[in-house]
Every structure is written in structure tokens, then in C-alpha cells.
């Protein structure tokens, strides 16, 4: 009964343009923030913080960047993991070699990734759909080759850059709890920025291009400018996510962690979670991070009954099956299901 428009009066522009106009949404957000900042850090073990929550936040941020490009702007990308690698290597070079502080180095890795993403986004003015996907796939292979063969960056073929000791404002980040708070603060700020980004003129232009680019160009939307901005913003988020997961989880920048399979993995996250929604990026990432744990535990329970070859490929089978399932049953993903539930709550008991 609490989720209602009735009695929720808007008497100024600030209330009318609020991100969460219904009080229950604001309360729900506050509860989630309290849970993330106060409950999880002091109840979860180091394993949960370092091996589950940190990758969940990082992959959610990377999926959000891909959602800006694919879900909002309608530009398919199969090279998102490569832009994460650019951000990872760039941030470690800035921090380890040039002594730039940690947070500016992470953001600097995102900026370098945004520049590289803009370059590979130039073909989007002339090609789209399958052909654009192939061009971004080429970006994946090109960036992998450059990072593995350019000795100044990685030290040579299959070279890695180890993460040095992390300091922020003089404090050493040597525990999973401190790294968790670093990731959570950056992700929370970037979510807020991204949410306001898609609610403004830029987001409306992206959605106009996604729905019908010819009509968008007729009404004055510059396709070249806004497609490049979409690639830049998407790559920036990917670069920051790559820097965060390398610094706080992997412990070293290695191109093997940012392969083509990860690009498909991120694409599957936004398909399952819901394209064109902020929430869908987090639902999809949470689903795909927790799914392998659930599958592995299930396989251990039925180890004697399930053949070994099926156990070895069970994760890929379930992953592909879920993508097909959501494309058929609910193309808009889990976020659409949550949106439908909220609309039912707002209109109940009326059928319309």
C-alpha cells in the first residue's frame, strides 16, 4: 500500500525531476546503501569481500558501461574486455611508474580507455549492427596484440605488471575491507553520475539513435558526435572497472584476464539483467558472479551421478541456456520483471 503516487505532491521542479519520486524508492535506496556500507563489511568474511563482492561491483561497473553503449545508444560491442585491459594497464603505469596518486590513476586509466574507445568508435558512423560488432571484435584482437607485444607497456609477450602497495591519503590498503570500501565508493559515485547522465539530454539522444537513427538525425541529433560520446563513456567505465578489479582482486595486470570470453560474459550480463537500465547491469552481474558458485556447489552434491564431462562444461551450458531463455521469455531481462512488479504495486487493485 505504500508504493503509491497518491498523496505524493510535487510543488517544485526539483521534486518533479527527482531520480526517485516515490518515497518508498528513496527508502529502499537508503536501506541498500546502509546494507552495503555498514552491514556487509562487518558481517561478511574476507573471502566474501575479496572474492565475491569486489568482483561483483567491478563487473557491474563494466556492464553498466556496456549498457550505455548497447542498451541506450544501440551500438553493439564485442570488445569491451579489451577496453578494461587498457584501463588496467594504464592505471598501473600511472600509479607504479609515475607516482600519480591512486584515485587519479584509476580515473586516468578510464580516460586513456575512453580515448582508445573513441578511436575504435569512429567506424560506427558508417556501419552498424553485425558489421559494427565485427569492428569492435577486431578492437579486441588489436588491443590484445598491442598490450602483449609492446614492451614499454607490459614487458613483452604475456608480460604482467604487478600491483605495488596501495596507498590512499597515506593509508595503506592492505586488507579486503579497505579495498572493498575503495571499490564501493568509486562505484557508488559513478552510478550516480551515470544515472543522471542517461536522464538528461545526452541519454535522450542516445535512445533516439537506438530506436531510429535516421529519424534522430532528421530532428537534429548528430550521429557522429553522440555515437563517439557513447563509445567514450562506455570505454571510460570499462577502464575504471578494469583498473579496480586489477588493483583490488587480480593483483597484476595480465591480458589473459581480459580475453574475448569476458567480452561475451559482459554482453550476457546486460542481456540477462536488462538492456537500457541501470539496475539491469547489477542484476546481470550479480547473477553471473553467483551462478558459478551455485553450479559448482550443485555439482559437488551430485558428483557421483553427473558425468565428468558434463560437470566440466556445466557452467557454459547453463550460461548459454539462460541467455536463450531470457531472449525468448523476457527480452528486456530481469530489470523488466522488477519494473513490472513495481507497476503492479502502483496500480493495485485496479487492472489497468
N, C-alpha and C positions, 0 to 999 in steps of 0.2 A: 504493500500500500504506500510505501514511502517513495517509490520511484514514479513521481508524477510531475507533469507540467503545471497542474492546477495549484494556484497559490504562489507560484514562482514568478513574481513580477519583476520585470526588467524596466527600470525607470531611468537608465542612462546607457550610453554607448559602451562603456566598459563591461557592464553586466551582459549586454546583448552580444558582445564579441568574446565572451569568456570561453576558454577552452573547454571547461566543464560547467555547463549552465545549470545542471541539476545538482542540488546539494548532495544527494547520495553518491554521485560520481566523485565529488570532491572529498567526501568522507572516505570513500573506497581508496582513492589515491593516497590520502594521508595514512590510512592503515597499511597500505603496501609499502610506503616509504619507511614507516616505523618498523615494519617487519624486516625490511632489507637492511636498515641501518642499525637496528638495536637488537632484534630477536635472532636473526641468522648468525651474526658474528659471535654471539655469546652462547649459542646453543649447538651450532654445527661443529663438527670435528675439523681438524686441519685437512684431512682428506677431502671432505665435502667442500671446504672453502677453496682449496688449491686445484682440485681435480674435477670439480663439477660446477661450482658457482662461478668461478672466474672464467672458464671456457664458455659457459652459458652466456655470460654478459658480453664477452668478446665476439662470439659468433652472432649474438643478437644484434650487436652494433654493425657487424659486417653485412648481415642480412638486411638490416634497415637501409644501409647504403644501396644495396642491390635493389631494394624495393623502391627507392626513389627513382632509379633508372628504369626498371622494368615495370613495376606496378603503377607508378604515377606517370612517367614520361612515355611508357610503351616501347622502350628500346631494349631489345634482348641482348644480354651479355653472357658469354661463356668464359670470360677471362677474369672474373672478379678475384679469384685467389691470387693471380699474378699481381694485382694492384695491392693486395695485402702484403705480398712479399716485398714490393717496392717500399711500402711504409715501414716494414720491419727492418730492412737493411738500412734505410735512410736514417731512421731514428737512432739505431745503434751507432752509426757512423758519426752522427751529430753529437751524441752523448759521449761515446767512448773515445773518439779521436780528437774532437774539437772542444770538448769540455762544456758544451751547452747544457744548462740545467735540464732535469729530467722531463718535466711537463712541456717546456718549449720544444724539446727534442721530439717528443711524441707528436705534438701538433705539427712540427716541421716535417716529420715523416709523412703525415697526412697531406701537407701542402705539396711535397715532391710527388706523392702519388697522384694528387689532383692534376698536376701539370702533365704527368705521363698519361693519365686517363683522358685528358683533353686532347692530346695528340692523337691517340687511337680513336677518339670520338669524331674526328674530322670526317671520316667516310660516311657517318650517319646522315649527312645532308643529301647524299646521292643514293644510298642504298638503305634498305630496311628489311625487317623480317628475317628470313632464313639467311640472306646474304650478309646482313649486319651481324648475325650470330657467328657466321664463319669468320668475319673480320676480327671480332673480339676473341674468337678461338685462336686466330693467328697471333693476337697480342699475348695470349698465354704462353705460346711456344717461344715467341721472340724474347719476352721478358725473362723466361726461364733460361734461355741460351745466354743472354747478356749477363745475368747475375751469376751464372756458373763459370763463364769464361773471362769475364772482366776481372783481372786480378786485383785491381785497386778496390773493388767493391767487396769481393768475397774471398780473395786469396787464391783463386784458381778453381778448377773443376771440383764440384762437390765440396767446396770450401765453406766453412761456417764461421760466424762471428759470435764468440761467447759474450754473454751478458755480464758486464762488470758489476761491482757492488752498486746498489741503487741508493741514492741519497736525494731527499727532497726537503728543502729548507734545513739542511744539516742533519736530518734524522735518517738513520739507516733503515731501509725497508728489507728486513731480514726474516720476517715471519709471514705466513699465509694471511694472517689477519690484516696486517698493514698493506699488503698487496691487494687484498680484497677491497679495502676502503679506497685505495687509489683507483682501481678499475671502476668501482661503483660510482664514485664522484664524477669521473670523466664521462661515463656512460649516461648518468642522470642529466648532466649539463647538455650533452649532445642530443639526447632525446628531446629535451625542452626546446632546444634550438630547431631541431628537425620538425617538431610538431607545429611550431609557429611558421616554419618555412612553407610547409605544404598548405597551411591555411590562408596564406597571402596570395598576392598576385602571381608570384612565381609558381606556386603549386597549381593554381587555376590554369596557367598557361601550359604547364606540363600535361595536365589532364585533357586539355583541349587538343594538344598534339597527339596524345594517346588515342583519343576517341576518333578523331578525323583530322589528320594533319593538313589536308588541302583546305578544309573549311577554316582551320585555325590560321593558316597563312592568309586567307582572304580577309579575315577580320583584323589582321594586323599583327599577328604573333610571328616573330622572327624565328623560323625553324632552326636555322643555323645557330643562333645565339643561345636559345633555350635548350637545344639538344646538347650543345657543348657544356652549358652550365650543369645540366643533368649528369653528364659524364664526370665533370669536375667534382660536383658534390658527392656523387656516388663513390668515386675513387678516393676522395678525402676521408669519408667514413671508413672505407675499406683499409686505407693506410693507417689510420688511427687504431682500428681494430687489430690489424696485423702487428703494429708496434706493441700494443698492450698484451696480446697473447704471447708474443715472443719474450717480452720482458718479464712477465709475471707467471708464465706457465711453461713454455718450452725451454727457456734458459739459454737459447742460442738461436741465431738466425740461420736456418737451413732451408734451401729451396725445396727439399723433399717434403717439407710440411705444407707447402702451398702448391700442390700439384693440381692437375686437371680434375681429379676426383673431388677435391674440395670445392671447386667451382660448381660442379654438378650438385654437390651436397648443399651449397648455399642456395642454389636455384630450387632445390627440393624443399628447403625450409620455407621460402616465401610462397611456394605453391601450396604446401600443406597448411601453413599458417594463415595465408590470405594475402594476395597481392593488392597493392594500393591501400594498405592500412599499416599504421604504426604498430598496433597490437599484434598483427599477424606475424611480424618479424620475430617477436619474442615468443609467441606461441609455437611457431615452427622451430625456432632454435631450441626451446625447452623440450619439445617433443623429440627432436633428433639427438639431443645430448643424453636424455634419459632413456631413449629407446634401446641403444646398445646394452646399457646396464640391465634393463629388464629382459632383453633377449638372452644375454649371457647367463643370467640367473636362472631363467627358464630352461635353458639348455643343460645346465648343471643338474637341475631337478630330474629331467628326463634323459640323462646321459646314456643310460643303458638301452633305452627304447628308440632313440633317434640315431640314424646312421651318421658316421663321422663326416662324410662329405656334405650332408645336409647341415650339420652343426657348423661347419666351416663357412658355409655360404648363407646361413640363415639371415644374417644382418642385411646383406644385399637383396635377398629375396623379399624380406618384409619392407625394406625401404622402397624398392621399386613398386611393390604391390600397393603400398599406401599412396604413392603418387598417382597411380592409375585410379585408385578408389576415389580420391578426392577430385580428380579431374572429371570423373563420371558423376559422382553423387553430389558433391558440393564444390564447384569450380572456384568459388571465392574463398575456400579454406575455412579453418576453424574460427577465424575472426568473424566471418559472416554468420556462423552459428551463434556466437555470442551477441552479435548485433541483433539477430532475430529474437533471441531471448529477451533482450532489453526492450525491444519494440513491443513484444507481447506484454511485458510488465507495465509499460507506459499506457497501453490501451485496455488492459484487462479491467472489467469483464466484457468489454464491448468487442465484437468480432472484427470491426474494421480498424 
